Amino acid sequence: MSNYDKHYEVVVVGGGPAGLAAAYSACQNGAKKVLIIERDREVGGILNQCVHNGFGLHYFKEELTGPEYAGRFADMVKGTCADILVDTMVLEITPDKIVKCASQQHGYLAIKADAVVLCMGCRERTRGAIEIPGDRSAGVLTAGTAQRYVNMEGYMPGKKVVILGSGDIGLIMARRMTLEGAKVLAVVELSPYSNGLNRNIVQCLNDYDIPLYLSHTITNIVGKTRVEKVVISEVDGFTPIPGTEIEFECDTVLLSVGLIPENEISIRAGVTIDPRTRGAVVYENMQTSMEGVFASGNVVHVHDLVDFVTGESIRAGAAAAEFALGKRIGGRVIDVVTKPGVNYTVPQKIRPDNIEKSVDIFFRTNKVRGNSIIRVTSDGAKVAEFKREHMAPGEMEKITIPKVLLDRCGDSIEIVVEDA
């Protein structure tokens, strides 16, 4: 956009799938002045480089590629009250919700917001974060960087590839590199199970005869200027086992070793962060610990399906619009407490007075499980129970608790997963 106002009812930080959905929802729920601020040259976020299909099955009830999914929401937003600032970096959000940002076109901007929605997404962990030993040679990239090179920039990172980590991006890039003519020698995973969706293991590895080495990690990278060889070893927990080394001659190593919510701005603003998710602690309507500041998508917790990001962001955008228009929420707060078997929950806090019929609680289990029971208790009394035939850390779980049950709870509810 060529012009901007200095005051908006709702300012959305980030123009990826979360930001687009939040802005659309804010406009649909009464806000008249909404602004999306995006640091890239166009909206769409990470979806612009995800040319594979599998998006939209839940929300649009059809299978789309990443750019198609992003394009749908970009078109939906065009018909609303939302303005868009691209090529603009948010620098700071003050306690009184002044959004400070900078761009080459507009210079330094200070924009007042009645409500803010944080939708900055997440970033990849790098080699330095996991301290892989060996030579510091060229050819070591994160899987997301390689994906952008191949799908958007037209560059081929290498021809003989080893991938460390079996997250969804790593699995998808194993297939993508194969389709582009590279030889993927191995996908190496530290855990005894894959951290990606089961459908990606089947479609990206099994269908292309790419071996998956579970309970293994890279213990050496060899190469003076370019990667020449990697050594992998079996692990006992996190400790490499001597004598189990396997060598692969390759020119490229792709890292798919986890995603981290992009929360530097949130932390500086004073938003409370959950150390388990590394994202904001949120209420049932996605409000953070700062009144009038909301968050959704991968900046809260890393999702495996963009459709879930959309649902969460629509809730956040609607709540931000209501806050900007004067609605305030009180009443008692129920803390959601995780017990053995559960890594985290979102939301972490629930206000029953703000729930019409029910609340969805998302979580991840701590290991691969067969027949299991998800038990919700409060003050030692059972609130609800849910059965699952299969659960894995790479697949987010959801349970729905009716308001009538929450009204009977005390100040906290505990969620535990047990083998059936």
C-alpha positions as CSV (number, residue, x, y, z in Angstrom):
1,M,0.0,0.0,0.0
2,S,1.2,3.5,-0.7
3,N,-0.4,5.2,2.3
4,Y,-0.9,4.2,5.8
5,D,-2.8,5.5,8.8
6,K,-1.2,6.1,12.2
7,H,-4.1,4.4,14.1
8,Y,-5.7,1.1,13.4
9,E,-8.2,-0.9,15.4
10,V,-6.3,-4.2,14.8
11,V,-2.6,-4.5,13.7
12,V,-1.6,-8.0,12.6
13,V,2.2,-8.7,12.7
14,G,3.0,-11.2,9.9
15,G,1.3,-11.9,6.6
16,G,1.6,-15.6,6.4
17,P,-1.4,-18.0,6.7
18,A,-1.9,-17.0,10.4
19,G,-1.8,-13.3,9.7
20,L,-4.1,-13.5,6.7
21,A,-6.7,-15.5,8.6
22,A,-6.6,-13.3,11.6
23,A,-7.0,-10.1,9.6
24,Y,-9.8,-11.6,7.6
25,S,-11.6,-12.6,10.8
26,A,-11.1,-9.2,12.4
27,C,-12.8,-7.6,9.5
28,Q,-15.6,-10.1,9.5
29,N,-16.2,-9.4,13.2
30,G,-16.7,-5.7,13.2
31,A,-13.3,-4.1,12.9
32,K,-13.2,-1.3,10.3
33,K,-9.5,-0.5,10.2
34,V,-7.1,-3.5,10.1
35,L,-3.4,-3.5,9.1
36,I,-1.2,-6.5,8.1
37,I,2.5,-5.8,8.4
38,E,4.7,-8.3,6.5
39,R,8.5,-8.3,6.3
40,D,8.7,-10.2,2.9
41,R,7.9,-8.7,-0.5
42,E,4.5,-10.4,-0.6
43,V,2.0,-12.1,1.8
44,G,1.7,-15.8,2.1
45,G,4.6,-16.6,4.3
46,I,6.1,-20.1,4.2
47,L,3.3,-21.4,2.1
48,N,4.7,-19.6,-1.0
49,Q,7.6,-22.1,-1.1
50,C,5.5,-25.2,-0.3
51,V,4.6,-26.3,-3.8
52,H,3.4,-29.8,-2.7
53,N,-0.2,-30.5,-2.2
54,G,-2.1,-31.6,1.0
55,F,-3.2,-28.2,2.2
56,G,-6.8,-27.2,2.8
57,L,-8.4,-30.6,3.3
58,H,-10.0,-29.4,6.6
59,Y,-10.7,-25.8,6.0
60,F,-11.6,-25.7,2.2
61,K,-12.6,-29.3,1.9
62,E,-10.3,-29.8,-1.1
63,E,-6.6,-30.5,-1.7
64,L,-4.5,-27.4,-2.5
65,T,-0.8,-26.6,-2.8
66,G,0.7,-24.1,-0.4
67,P,0.7,-21.2,-2.8
68,E,-2.9,-22.0,-3.7
69,Y,-3.9,-22.0,-0.1
70,A,-2.2,-18.7,0.6
71,G,-3.7,-17.2,-2.6
72,R,-7.2,-18.1,-1.5
73,F,-6.7,-16.2,1.8
74,A,-4.9,-13.3,0.0
75,D,-7.9,-12.9,-2.3
76,M,-10.3,-13.1,0.6
77,V,-8.5,-10.4,2.5
78,K,-8.5,-8.1,-0.6
79,G,-12.2,-7.8,-0.3
80,T,-12.1,-6.6,3.3
81,C,-11.2,-3.6,5.3
82,A,-7.6,-4.7,5.7
83,D,-4.6,-2.7,4.5
84,I,-1.3,-4.4,3.9
85,L,2.3,-3.2,4.4
86,V,4.9,-5.4,2.8
87,D,8.7,-5.2,2.9
88,T,8.2,-3.8,6.4
89,M,9.9,-5.1,9.5
90,V,8.3,-4.7,13.0
91,L,11.0,-3.6,15.5
92,E,9.0,-3.3,18.7
93,I,5.6,-3.3,20.3
94,T,5.3,-1.1,23.3
95,P,3.1,-1.8,26.4
96,D,0.5,0.8,25.1
97,K,0.4,-1.1,21.8
98,I,2.5,1.3,19.6
99,V,3.8,-0.9,16.8
100,K,7.2,0.5,15.7
101,C,8.4,-0.7,12.3
102,A,10.6,0.3,9.3
103,S,10.6,-0.1,5.6
104,Q,12.6,1.2,2.6
105,Q,9.6,2.9,1.1
106,H,8.1,4.5,4.3
107,G,11.1,4.7,6.6
108,Y,10.4,4.6,10.3
109,L,6.8,4.2,11.3
110,A,5.0,4.3,14.7
111,I,1.4,2.9,14.4
112,K,-1.1,2.9,17.3
113,A,-3.2,-0.2,17.6
114,D,-6.2,-0.9,19.8
115,A,-5.4,-4.6,19.6
116,V,-2.4,-6.5,18.2
117,V,-2.3,-10.1,16.8
118,L,1.1,-11.7,16.8
119,C,1.5,-14.0,13.7
120,M,5.3,-14.1,13.2
121,G,5.5,-17.8,12.6
122,C,8.6,-19.8,13.4
123,R,12.2,-20.4,12.3
124,E,14.4,-23.4,11.8
125,R,17.1,-24.6,14.2
126,T,20.5,-24.4,12.6
127,R,23.7,-26.4,12.8
128,G,25.1,-24.1,15.5
129,A,22.1,-24.8,17.7
130,I,22.7,-28.5,17.7
131,E,26.5,-28.5,17.6
132,I,27.2,-31.1,14.9
133,P,31.0,-31.9,15.0
134,G,33.2,-31.8,11.9
135,D,34.5,-29.5,9.2
136,R,32.7,-26.2,8.6
137,S,32.3,-26.8,4.8
138,A,29.8,-25.5,2.3
139,G,26.8,-27.6,1.6
140,V,25.1,-27.6,5.0
141,L,21.7,-26.0,4.9
142,T,18.4,-26.1,6.7
143,A,15.7,-27.9,4.9
144,G,13.5,-24.8,4.6
145,T,16.3,-22.9,3.0
146,A,16.8,-25.6,0.5
147,Q,13.1,-25.7,-0.2
148,R,13.1,-21.9,-1.0
149,Y,16.2,-22.3,-3.2
150,V,14.6,-25.2,-5.2
151,N,10.9,-24.0,-5.4
152,M,11.3,-20.2,-5.6
153,E,14.8,-19.3,-6.6
154,G,15.5,-22.1,-9.1
155,Y,18.7,-23.3,-7.5
156,M,19.7,-26.9,-6.8
157,P,21.6,-27.2,-3.5
158,G,23.3,-30.5,-4.3
159,K,23.1,-33.9,-5.9
160,K,24.0,-36.4,-3.2
161,V,22.1,-35.6,0.0
162,V,21.9,-36.8,3.6
163,I,19.0,-35.3,5.7
164,L,19.3,-35.0,9.5
165,G,15.9,-35.0,11.2
166,S,12.6,-36.5,10.1
167,G,10.3,-33.5,10.6
168,D,7.8,-32.8,7.9
169,I,10.0,-30.3,6.1
170,G,12.8,-32.8,6.0
171,L,10.6,-35.6,4.7
172,I,9.0,-33.4,2.1
173,M,12.5,-32.2,0.9
174,A,13.6,-35.8,0.6
175,R,10.9,-36.3,-2.0
176,R,11.5,-32.9,-3.6
177,M,15.2,-33.4,-4.0
178,T,14.6,-36.9,-5.5
179,L,12.1,-35.5,-8.0
180,E,14.7,-32.8,-9.0
181,G,17.3,-35.5,-9.8
182,A,19.3,-35.7,-6.6
183,K,20.0,-38.9,-4.7
184,V,18.9,-38.9,-1.1
185,L,21.1,-41.4,0.6
186,A,19.5,-41.4,4.0
187,V,17.2,-39.6,6.4
188,V,18.7,-39.8,9.9
189,E,16.6,-39.3,13.1
190,L,17.9,-39.0,16.6
191,S,14.6,-40.3,18.2
192,P,13.4,-43.8,18.0
193,Y,10.4,-42.5,16.0
194,S,9.8,-40.0,13.2
195,N,8.8,-36.5,14.1
196,G,6.7,-36.1,10.9
197,L,3.2,-37.0,9.9
198,N,2.8,-40.7,9.1
199,R,1.4,-39.8,5.6
200,N,4.7,-38.0,4.8
201,I,6.8,-41.0,5.9
202,V,4.8,-43.1,3.4
203,Q,4.6,-40.7,0.5
204,C,8.0,-39.1,0.8
205,L,10.3,-41.9,2.0
206,N,8.7,-45.3,1.5
207,D,7.4,-44.5,-2.0
208,Y,10.9,-43.5,-3.1
209,D,12.9,-46.2,-1.3
210,I,14.7,-43.7,0.9
211,P,16.1,-45.3,4.0
212,L,15.2,-43.9,7.5
213,Y,17.7,-44.5,10.2
214,L,16.0,-44.1,13.6
215,S,18.0,-43.7,16.8
216,H,20.9,-42.3,14.7
217,T,22.6,-39.0,14.3
218,I,25.4,-37.3,12.4
219,T,28.7,-37.6,14.3
220,N,31.0,-36.0,11.7
221,I,30.9,-33.9,8.6
222,V,34.0,-34.1,6.4
223,G,35.0,-31.7,3.7
224,K,37.6,-29.0,3.1
225,T,35.5,-26.5,1.1
226,R,32.4,-28.5,0.2
227,V,30.9,-31.4,2.1
228,E,32.5,-34.7,0.9
229,K,31.3,-37.2,3.5
230,V,29.2,-37.6,6.6
231,V,29.4,-40.1,9.4
232,I,26.3,-41.3,11.2
233,S,26.2,-43.4,14.4
234,E,23.5,-45.2,16.4
235,V,22.7,-43.5,19.7
236,D,21.8,-44.7,23.1
237,G,19.5,-41.9,24.2
238,F,21.6,-38.9,23.0
239,T,25.0,-40.7,23.2
240,P,26.6,-42.1,20.1
241,I,27.5,-45.8,20.3
242,P,31.2,-46.5,19.3
243,G,31.5,-49.1,16.5
244,T,28.1,-48.3,14.9
245,E,29.5,-45.7,12.4
246,I,28.2,-45.6,8.8
247,E,29.8,-43.4,6.2
248,F,28.0,-41.7,3.3
249,E,29.8,-39.9,0.4
250,C,27.7,-36.8,-0.3
251,D,27.9,-33.1,-1.2
252,T,24.9,-31.8,0.8
253,V,23.5,-32.1,4.3
254,L,19.9,-30.8,5.0
255,L,18.9,-30.1,8.6
256,S,15.3,-30.7,9.7
257,V,15.9,-30.6,13.4
258,G,13.1,-28.6,14.8
259,L,11.2,-25.3,14.6
260,I,11.3,-22.4,17.1
261,P,8.5,-19.9,17.5
262,E,9.7,-16.4,16.4
263,N,9.1,-14.6,19.7
264,E,11.8,-12.0,20.1
265,I,9.3,-9.2,19.7
266,S,6.9,-10.9,22.1
267,I,9.5,-11.3,24.7
268,R,10.7,-7.6,24.5
269,A,7.0,-6.5,24.7
270,G,6.7,-8.4,28.0
271,V,4.5,-11.3,26.8
272,T,4.7,-14.4,29.1
273,I,6.3,-17.3,27.3
274,D,5.7,-21.0,27.9
275,P,9.1,-22.7,28.2
276,R,7.6,-25.9,26.8
277,T,6.3,-24.4,23.5
278,R,8.6,-21.4,23.4
279,G,5.5,-19.5,22.4
280,A,3.1,-17.2,24.3
281,V,0.9,-18.4,27.1
282,V,-2.6,-17.9,25.8
283,Y,-6.2,-18.0,26.9
284,E,-9.1,-19.7,25.2
285,N,-9.5,-16.8,22.8
286,M,-5.7,-16.6,22.0
287,Q,-5.1,-13.5,24.1
288,T,-1.7,-13.4,25.7
289,S,-0.7,-12.2,29.1
290,M,-0.8,-8.7,27.7
291,E,-4.3,-7.3,27.6
292,G,-5.3,-6.6,23.9
293,V,-2.3,-8.6,22.5
294,F,-3.3,-11.9,20.9
295,A,-1.2,-14.6,19.1
296,S,-1.9,-17.5,16.8
297,G,-0.2,-20.0,14.5
298,N,3.3,-21.2,14.7
299,V,4.4,-18.3,16.9
300,V,2.3,-19.9,19.7
301,H,3.2,-23.6,19.0
302,V,4.4,-25.4,16.0
303,H,1.6,-26.9,14.0
304,D,1.6,-29.8,11.6
305,L,-1.4,-28.7,9.5
306,V,-2.0,-25.2,8.2
307,D,-5.8,-25.8,8.5
308,F,-5.3,-25.8,12.3
309,V,-3.3,-22.5,12.1
310,T,-6.3,-21.0,10.2
311,G,-8.8,-22.1,12.8
312,E,-6.7,-20.7,15.6
313,S,-6.1,-17.4,13.8
314,I,-9.8,-16.9,13.0
315,R,-10.4,-17.2,16.7
316,A,-7.6,-14.7,17.5
317,G,-8.7,-12.2,14.9
318,A,-12.3,-12.2,16.1
319,A,-11.2,-11.7,19.7
320,A,-8.9,-8.9,18.7
321,A,-11.8,-7.1,16.9
322,E,-14.0,-7.5,19.9
323,F,-11.3,-6.1,22.2
324,A,-10.8,-3.2,19.9
325,L,-14.5,-2.5,19.9
326,G,-14.6,-2.4,23.7
327,K,-15.4,-5.9,24.9
328,R,-13.6,-7.0,28.0
329,I,-13.5,-10.4,29.6
330,G,-13.5,-11.2,33.3
331,G,-14.4,-14.1,35.5
332,R,-12.4,-16.9,37.0
333,V,-9.5,-18.5,35.2
334,I,-8.8,-22.3,35.0
335,D,-5.2,-23.3,34.5
336,V,-4.6,-26.3,32.2
337,V,-1.9,-28.4,33.9
338,T,0.0,-31.2,32.0
339,K,0.7,-34.5,33.7
340,P,2.8,-37.4,32.5
341,G,2.4,-38.2,28.8
342,V,1.6,-34.7,27.7
343,N,4.3,-32.3,26.5
344,Y,2.2,-29.1,26.5
345,T,-1.3,-27.7,25.9
346,V,-2.7,-24.8,24.1
347,P,-4.5,-22.9,25.5
348,Q,-2.8,-22.9,28.9
349,K,-5.6,-20.9,30.5
350,I,-9.4,-21.0,30.1
351,R,-12.1,-18.5,31.2
352,P,-15.4,-20.4,31.3
353,D,-17.4,-17.2,31.2
354,N,-15.9,-16.6,27.7
355,I,-17.0,-20.0,26.3
356,E,-20.4,-20.5,24.6
357,K,-20.6,-24.3,24.2
358,S,-17.1,-25.9,24.4
359,V,-13.4,-25.3,24.2
360,D,-10.8,-27.1,22.1
361,I,-7.5,-28.1,23.8
362,F,-4.5,-29.0,21.6
363,F,-1.6,-31.0,22.9
364,R,1.2,-33.4,21.9
365,T,2.0,-36.7,23.5
366,N,5.6,-37.4,24.6
367,K,6.0,-40.7,22.6
368,V,4.4,-43.0,20.1
369,R,1.5,-44.8,21.6
370,G,-1.1,-47.4,20.7
371,N,-4.4,-47.7,22.4
372,S,-4.5,-44.8,24.9
373,I,-6.7,-42.9,27.2
374,I,-6.7,-39.1,27.6
375,R,-8.0,-38.3,31.0
376,V,-9.0,-34.8,32.2
377,T,-9.4,-34.3,36.0
378,S,-10.0,-31.5,38.4
379,D,-9.2,-31.7,42.1
380,G,-8.8,-35.4,41.7
381,A,-12.3,-35.9,40.1
382,K,-12.7,-37.1,36.5
383,V,-14.0,-34.4,34.2
384,A,-13.8,-36.2,30.8
385,E,-12.1,-39.2,29.1
386,F,-11.1,-39.7,25.5
387,K,-9.8,-42.8,23.7
388,R,-7.2,-42.9,20.9
389,E,-6.0,-45.9,18.9
390,H,-2.7,-44.1,17.9
391,M,-0.8,-41.0,19.0
392,A,2.7,-39.7,18.1
393,P,4.6,-36.6,19.0
394,G,4.6,-35.5,15.3
395,E,0.9,-35.3,15.2
396,M,-1.0,-32.7,17.2
397,E,-4.0,-34.0,19.2
398,K,-7.2,-32.2,20.1
399,I,-9.8,-32.8,22.7
400,T,-13.1,-30.8,23.2
401,I,-14.5,-30.1,26.6
402,P,-18.1,-28.9,26.9
403,K,-18.7,-25.7,28.9
404,V,-21.0,-27.6,31.3
405,L,-18.1,-29.7,32.4
406,L,-15.8,-26.7,32.8
407,D,-18.3,-25.0,35.1
408,R,-17.9,-27.9,37.5
409,C,-14.1,-27.7,37.6
410,G,-12.0,-26.0,40.2
411,D,-9.1,-23.6,39.6
412,S,-7.2,-26.1,37.4
413,I,-7.7,-29.1,35.2
414,E,-5.1,-31.8,34.7
415,I,-4.6,-33.7,31.4
416,V,-2.8,-37.1,31.5
417,V,-2.3,-39.7,28.8
418,E,-2.1,-43.3,29.7
419,D,-1.7,-46.6,27.8
420,A,-5.1,-48.4,27.7
